[in-house]
């Protein structure tokens, strides 16, 4: 059983996953940079406080961190009672190396992603933006692998249909 008891291990985890966790929050909070920064900071505060409870035999570190992130986001929205969805108006999530043609496609995908429900948005972001394996997503959501795989496929098909209907 591996835990995060050492300060150096915690710092390594922060350096490796902070930008991914920030991006997750940024996309899920309608591109509110300050909110995303605050939530990402809160994740690592919680991780530091509960570092002794991490068990690498139960979950990968990335899965554990994103489970904490997801739960924190749920709590955040419960407190605000304000449903927010994605908005494509901000281009900060588009990488500098991306070609102009790809940027147009990426912006259109972000625009259509906001038309999916929260659950579908989360599945697409976790799978295709954050590159989680289906099993990891299933573990995070506490769902069966097959059900998660089908839900991702349905969300992806819905997004594809929306993109096809736009064109």
Residue pairs with C-beta under 8 A, 6 or more apart in sequence:
1 55
1 56
1 57
2 54
2 55
2 56
2 57
3 51
3 52
3 53
3 54
3 55
3 56
4 10
4 13
4 47
4 51
4 52
4 54
4 61
5 51
5 52
10 47
10 48
10 51
13 47
13 61
13 65
14 44
17 61
17 62
17 65
18 40
18 44
20 62
20 130
21 40
21 43
21 65
21 66
21 69
22 36
22 37
22 40
23 36
23 93
23 129
23 130
24 66
24 69
24 125
24 126
24 129
24 130
25 35
25 36
25 39
25 40
25 69
25 73
26 32
26 33
26 36
26 92
26 93
27 86
27 93
27 125
27 129
28 73
28 86
28 121
28 122
28 125
29 35
29 36
29 39
29 73
29 76
29 84
30 84
30 85
30 86
30 87
31 86
31 87
31 89
31 90
31 92
31 93
33 92
35 76
39 69
39 72
39 73
39 76
40 69
42 72
43 65
43 68
43 69
43 72
46 68
46 72
47 54
47 65
47 68
54 61
54 64
59 67
59 139
60 136
62 132
62 136
63 132
63 136
63 139
63 140
66 126
66 130
66 132
66 136
66 140
67 139
67 140
70 122
70 140
77 83
77 84
83 118
85 114
85 118
85 121
86 110
86 113
86 114
86 121
87 110
87 114
88 107
88 108
88 110
88 111
88 114
91 103
91 107
93 110
94 103
94 106
94 107
98 106
108 163
108 166
109 159
109 163
112 159
112 162
112 163
112 166
113 121
113 124
113 159
114 121
115 162
116 124
116 155
116 158
116 159
116 162
119 151
119 155
120 151
120 154
120 155
120 158
120 159
121 155
123 137
123 148
123 151
123 152
123 155
124 152
124 155
124 156
124 159
126 132
126 137
126 140
127 134
127 137
127 152
128 156
132 140
134 145
134 148
134 149
134 152
135 145
137 148
137 152
138 144
138 145
138 147
138 148
138 149
141 148
143 151
